């Protein structure tokens, strides 16, 4: 295993962490909007709610896809490292 492999995984993990933070911000923002609507006495339906739900639906799906793709890349990198180490061990 070389340091480039570990650096790649470290970078992917940092990217994944950023995506998870953005997901958390999205969920918190939508939750705050819904709470504000309810506090103002608005029924939780109608145009105000639809904007929030559409925002959550569109960006949530987008972030989910990127997160799962990033996790897949990390798994592939780890599998490559494991296979390389198994080959190196077998050669001894």
C-alpha distance (Angstrom), angle and dihedral (degrees) to the residues before:
residue distance angle dihedral
X1 . . .
X2 3.77 . .
X3 3.77 131.2 .
X4 3.82 91.6 -108.6
X5 3.81 89.7 64.9
X6 3.78 91.3 52.5
X7 3.79 92.1 44.3
X8 3.81 90.2 52.7
X9 3.79 90.9 51.6
X10 3.80 91.4 45.6
X11 3.82 91.2 52.2
X12 3.80 92.2 47.4
X13 3.81 90.2 49.6
X14 3.82 91.1 50.8
X15 3.81 89.2 50.3
X16 3.79 90.7 48.5
X17 3.79 90.4 50.2
X18 3.82 90.0 52.8
X19 3.80 90.6 50.3
X20 3.79 91.5 50.3
X21 3.81 90.6 50.0
X22 3.81 89.9 52.1
X23 3.79 90.2 48.5
X24 3.79 89.6 51.9
X25 3.81 90.4 49.5
X26 3.81 90.5 50.1
X27 3.78 93.0 50.7
X28 3.81 92.5 45.0
X29 3.80 91.2 48.4
X30 3.79 92.1 51.6
X31 3.79 91.8 45.0
X32 3.80 90.8 50.8
X33 3.81 91.1 49.2
X34 3.79 91.8 50.8
X35 3.80 91.4 47.2
X36 3.81 90.6 49.5
X37 3.80 91.6 49.9
X38 3.78 91.1 49.7
X39 3.83 92.3 45.6
X40 3.81 90.8 53.1
X41 3.78 87.3 54.4
X42 3.79 95.9 -108.7
X43 3.74 116.4 148.9
X44 3.77 110.7 -115.2
X45 3.78 93.6 -110.5
X46 3.74 136.8 68.2
X47 3.78 133.6 59.0
X48 3.82 97.5 -33.9
X49 3.77 92.0 53.8
X50 3.79 94.2 43.6
X51 3.80 91.5 56.7
X52 3.80 90.9 52.9
X53 3.79 93.8 44.8
X54 3.80 92.4 47.9
X55 3.80 89.9 49.3
X56 3.79 91.1 50.8
X57 3.79 92.7 44.4
X58 3.80 97.0 48.6
X59 3.79 99.8 39.9
X60 3.79 94.0 35.0
X61 3.79 91.3 55.9
X62 3.80 91.0 44.9
X63 3.82 93.2 50.6
X64 3.80 92.0 44.3
X65 3.78 91.7 54.6
X66 3.80 92.3 49.4
X67 3.81 92.0 46.5
X68 3.81 93.3 51.2
X69 3.82 91.2 46.2
X70 3.80 90.6 51.1
X71 3.80 92.2 48.7
X72 3.80 89.1 50.3
X73 3.81 91.2 52.8
X74 3.81 90.6 50.0
X75 3.82 91.3 49.8
X76 3.81 91.1 50.0
X77 3.80 91.6 50.0
X78 3.81 91.1 49.7
X79 3.83 91.2 47.2
X80 3.81 89.5 51.8
X81 3.79 90.9 51.5
X82 3.81 91.5 48.4
X83 3.83 92.2 49.0
X84 3.79 91.6 48.2
X85 3.79 90.8 50.4
X86 3.81 91.6 48.7
X87 3.81 90.8 51.9
X88 3.81 90.8 48.2
X89 3.79 91.3 49.4
X90 3.82 92.4 48.1
X91 3.79 91.3 52.1
X92 3.81 90.6 59.7
